[in-house]
Amino acid sequence: MTFLMTIVATLVVLIVGDFLSTFAYHVPQHLWFTLHLRTHHDRRRSYFDHAILSLDPAVLLDGVLGALPYLGVAAFVWHVSPVGALLGLALGQLHVWWRHTVELGWKTPAWLVAIARPLQIVLPEDHNGHHLNPDVEFGDLFRFYDAPARFCLRFVRADRRRRRQALRRLKGESVKA
């Protein structure tokens, strides 16, 4: 039973943490804020260096803010399994390091792709796609958050455009009246 609780707690940290990080931090950063875009998508920097080695306070803040949802979930499941909570955090951190290795020449072996794809695990090549185009390949750990995140981005951006157009029409009508 303890082993099962460890596995459950680990999976909850990874799956729920990724959901919260994607929709409570990552997507809002892409919609309304600039910290993440400046630090994670700055093409003038090596993203391996800034994601793994950087001591730049802005880069560290972006990393901490992206990790807070995982830490919160780990604190929540700690009573179920402290080992599972810590294991989830450790696997999440290892995945952060791994997904930034494309710039070093990493190519995921076919056997690992065959395992990761059905589990919807983000590969370094997927995450590299997100660095190159910030509007695709969402989800820190799991690809199944990509489609809902992109839908959310499209919906909010379209709604913002509709609101701006409606305000312009209203201002135009009040000016003419």
C-alpha positions as CSV (number, residue, x, y, z in Angstrom):
1,M,0.0,0.0,0.0
2,T,2.9,2.4,0.8
3,F,4.4,1.8,-2.7
4,L,1.1,2.4,-4.3
5,M,0.6,5.7,-2.4
6,T,4.1,6.7,-3.4
7,I,3.3,6.2,-7.1
8,V,0.0,8.0,-6.7
9,A,1.5,11.0,-5.0
10,T,4.3,11.2,-7.6
11,L,1.8,11.1,-10.5
12,V,-0.4,13.7,-8.8
13,V,2.6,16.1,-8.3
14,L,3.6,15.6,-12.0
15,I,0.1,15.7,-13.6
16,V,-1.7,18.3,-11.4
17,G,1.5,20.4,-11.0
18,D,1.9,20.5,-14.8
19,F,-1.7,21.5,-15.3
20,L,-1.5,24.3,-12.7
21,S,1.9,25.5,-14.0
22,T,0.6,25.5,-17.6
23,F,-2.7,27.3,-16.9
24,A,-2.0,29.4,-13.9
25,Y,1.5,30.5,-14.9
26,H,2.7,29.7,-18.4
27,V,-0.4,30.6,-20.4
28,P,-1.0,33.9,-18.5
29,Q,2.6,34.8,-19.0
30,H,2.2,34.4,-22.7
31,L,-1.0,36.4,-22.7
32,W,-0.4,39.3,-20.3
33,F,3.1,39.4,-18.9
34,T,6.6,39.6,-20.1
35,L,8.9,37.9,-17.5
36,H,8.6,34.5,-19.1
37,L,8.8,35.7,-22.7
38,R,11.9,37.8,-21.9
39,T,13.7,35.0,-20.1
40,H,12.5,31.8,-21.8
41,H,12.1,32.9,-25.4
42,D,14.9,35.4,-25.8
43,R,16.6,34.1,-29.0
44,R,19.8,36.1,-28.2
45,R,20.6,33.7,-25.3
46,S,21.3,30.0,-25.1
47,Y,18.2,28.6,-23.5
48,F,20.3,25.7,-22.1
49,D,22.5,28.2,-20.3
50,H,19.6,30.3,-19.0
51,A,17.4,27.4,-18.1
52,I,20.1,25.3,-16.4
53,L,23.1,27.5,-15.5
54,S,21.9,31.1,-15.2
55,L,22.0,33.0,-11.9
56,D,20.2,36.0,-13.5
57,P,17.5,37.0,-10.9
58,A,14.8,37.3,-13.6
59,V,15.5,33.8,-15.0
60,L,15.5,32.4,-11.5
61,L,12.2,34.2,-10.7
62,D,10.7,32.8,-13.8
63,G,11.8,29.3,-12.8
64,V,10.5,29.6,-9.3
65,L,7.2,31.0,-10.4
66,G,6.8,28.1,-12.9
67,A,7.7,25.6,-10.1
68,L,5.4,27.0,-7.4
69,P,2.4,24.9,-8.6
70,Y,4.4,21.7,-8.3
71,L,5.6,22.7,-4.9
72,G,2.0,23.5,-3.8
73,V,0.8,20.1,-5.0
74,A,3.7,18.4,-3.4
75,A,2.9,20.1,-0.1
76,F,-0.7,18.9,-0.5
77,V,0.2,15.2,-1.1
78,W,3.0,15.2,1.5
79,H,0.6,13.6,4.0
80,V,-0.2,10.8,1.6
81,S,3.5,10.1,0.8
82,P,6.4,12.4,1.5
83,V,8.6,10.1,-0.7
84,G,6.1,10.4,-3.5
85,A,6.0,14.2,-3.2
86,L,9.8,14.5,-3.3
87,L,10.0,12.0,-6.1
88,G,7.5,14.0,-8.1
89,L,9.5,17.1,-7.6
90,A,12.8,15.4,-8.4
91,L,11.4,13.8,-11.6
92,G,10.0,17.2,-12.6
93,Q,13.3,18.9,-12.1
94,L,15.2,16.2,-14.0
95,H,12.7,16.7,-16.9
96,V,13.4,20.4,-16.9
97,W,17.1,19.8,-17.3
98,W,16.5,17.1,-19.9
99,R,14.1,19.1,-22.1
100,H,16.7,21.8,-22.5
101,T,19.3,19.5,-24.0
102,V,18.5,19.9,-27.7
103,E,20.8,22.9,-27.9
104,L,23.7,20.6,-26.8
105,G,23.0,18.3,-29.7
106,W,20.8,15.8,-27.9
107,K,18.5,13.7,-30.0
108,T,16.0,11.5,-28.3
109,P,16.7,7.8,-29.2
110,A,13.9,6.0,-31.1
111,W,13.3,3.6,-28.3
112,L,12.7,6.4,-25.8
113,V,10.4,8.2,-28.3
114,A,8.4,5.0,-28.6
115,I,7.9,5.0,-24.8
116,A,7.3,8.7,-24.3
117,R,4.9,9.4,-27.1
118,P,2.1,7.1,-25.9
119,L,2.6,8.6,-22.4
120,Q,2.3,12.1,-23.9
121,I,5.7,13.1,-22.3
122,V,7.3,16.3,-23.6
123,L,10.5,15.4,-25.4
124,P,13.4,17.9,-25.7
125,E,12.6,18.2,-29.4
126,D,9.0,19.2,-28.5
127,H,10.2,21.8,-26.0
128,N,12.7,23.1,-28.6
129,G,9.6,23.7,-30.8
130,H,8.2,25.9,-28.0
131,H,11.4,27.9,-27.8
132,L,11.3,28.5,-31.5
133,N,7.6,29.3,-31.6
134,P,6.1,30.4,-28.2
135,D,2.6,29.7,-29.4
136,V,3.0,25.9,-29.7
137,E,4.0,22.9,-27.6
138,F,2.7,23.9,-24.2
139,G,2.9,21.7,-21.1
140,D,6.1,21.4,-19.2
141,L,5.9,17.6,-18.8
142,F,2.8,16.4,-20.7
143,R,1.8,17.1,-24.3
144,F,-1.9,16.7,-23.6
145,Y,-2.0,20.2,-22.1
146,D,-0.8,21.7,-25.5
147,A,-4.2,21.7,-27.3
148,P,-6.2,23.2,-24.4
149,A,-3.5,25.8,-23.8
150,R,-3.5,26.8,-27.4
151,F,-7.3,27.0,-27.4
152,C,-7.1,29.2,-24.3
153,L,-4.6,31.5,-26.0
154,R,-6.7,31.8,-29.2
155,F,-9.9,32.3,-27.3
156,V,-8.5,35.0,-25.0
157,R,-6.7,36.8,-27.8
158,A,-9.8,36.7,-30.0
159,D,-11.9,38.0,-27.1
160,R,-9.5,40.8,-26.6
161,R,-9.7,41.8,-30.3
162,R,-13.5,41.7,-30.1
163,R,-13.6,43.9,-27.0
164,R,-11.1,46.4,-28.6
165,Q,-13.2,46.5,-31.8
166,A,-16.4,47.0,-29.7
167,L,-14.8,49.8,-27.8
168,R,-13.6,51.5,-31.0
169,R,-17.2,51.3,-32.4
170,L,-18.6,52.7,-29.2
171,K,-16.1,55.6,-29.2
172,G,-16.7,56.2,-32.9
173,E,-20.5,56.4,-32.3
174,S,-20.1,58.7,-29.3
175,V,-17.9,61.0,-31.3
176,K,-20.4,61.1,-34.2
177,A,-23.4,61.8,-31.9
